[in-house]
Amino acid sequence: QVQLVESGGGLVQAGGSLRLSCAASGRYAMSWFRQAPGKEREFVAAISMSGGNTYYTEFVKGRFTISRDNAKNTVALQMNSLKPEDTAVYYCAAVKLASMRDPSVVDSWGQGTQVTVST
């Protein structure tokens, strides 16, 4: 089973930045998802195993950047120009790229990291 540990969340004012990190137990294609209170878990971004391909949902394009360090088996999510609607618990997941946007097929989740953006 894949082991995942997210970190880097916190409280930030609107317009600020945060960098999330995910440590994985191996090398996989990875996605970031988020879940706001009362809402379903949704796809945010994904990166291929090599790091050569990245994918974003429309509402974070131009603001968020996903990257990876394969030597350390870590994936990062740099979040800039944060908005209050970005407030959520953020999760990373090992995925197959064909289903990278679908949280229902993810086998294991980390504990998540809380991101709170204040006005």
N, C-alpha and C positions, 0 to 999 in steps of 0.2 A: 504494500500500500504506500502511496506517495505521502511523504511528510512535508508539510508546508508551514512556514512561520512568517506571518506578516508583521511589519513594524513601520513606524514613521508617521503615524497619524497624530492628530492634535487639533487644537483650536487656532484658527487663523481668521483674520479679518478679510472681508471681501476684497478681491484684488490681489491678495497675497499668494504665497506659494508653499507647497509641501512636497516632499519627496518620500514616496512609499517604497519599501523594499520587501521582497519575498525571497526567503531562503527555501530552496527545495532539496529533497533528498536525492535527486538525480537530474538528468537533463531531459527536458520535455518542451514541447510547444506549450506556451503559457498564455493564459488570459487573466485579465483583471475584471472582476464584477463588483457591483455595489448594490446595497440594499438600504433604502431609506425607510423610516418608520411607516408602517402601514402599506408599504409598496412591495412589489415583487422584486426579486433579485434581477439585475439587468447587466448586460454586457457593457464594458467600457472600452477595453483595448486588448489586443493580442499580439503575440510575437512568435515567429517560427523558431524551430529548434536552433537554427544557425544564427538567428538574429537578422537575417537578410530581408525578411518581410515583416511588416507591421500593419496592423489594422485598427481602426478606431470607429467608434460610434459617432454619429454626426454631431452630437452635442458637446463633444470634447475635442474635436478636430481643431488644430491650431493652438490649443491650450495645454493639452496633455501630451507627454512623450513617453512611450514605453521603450525600454532598453534592457539588455541583459549582459551579464558577465559569466561566460560559460566556465571560466576557470574556477569560479566560486559557486556556480549553480545558483546564482541570484538573478532576479528580475526586478527592475525598478519602474516606478511610475512617477515621472516628474509632472507635477500639477501646477500650472501657472494661471494667473487671472481667475482665481477661484471665485465662485458665486455661491450664494446661500443655498441654491438648489443642488449644489454638489455635496451637501451634507448627507452623509451615509456611513455605513460600515462597509469598508472595502475589503474584498477577498481576492486572493490569487488562486488559480487552479491550473492543474496540468490538464491539457486538452488535446484533442485531435483537431487540426485546423478545419476539417470539414464541418465540425460542429462547435467551433470555437465560441459562438455566440449563445449557445444553449446551456443554461445552468442546470437543466434537468438531467443531463447526461454526465455530469461531473461526478466522479466516484468519491472523492474525498476533498474536504475543505479544511483550511486552517481556521484559526480562531477569529480572524478578521482584525481590522484596525479602524478605529473610529476617526472620521474626519468631520469636523464641525466648522462651518464657515459662518461667521457672524456679519451682520450688516453694519 
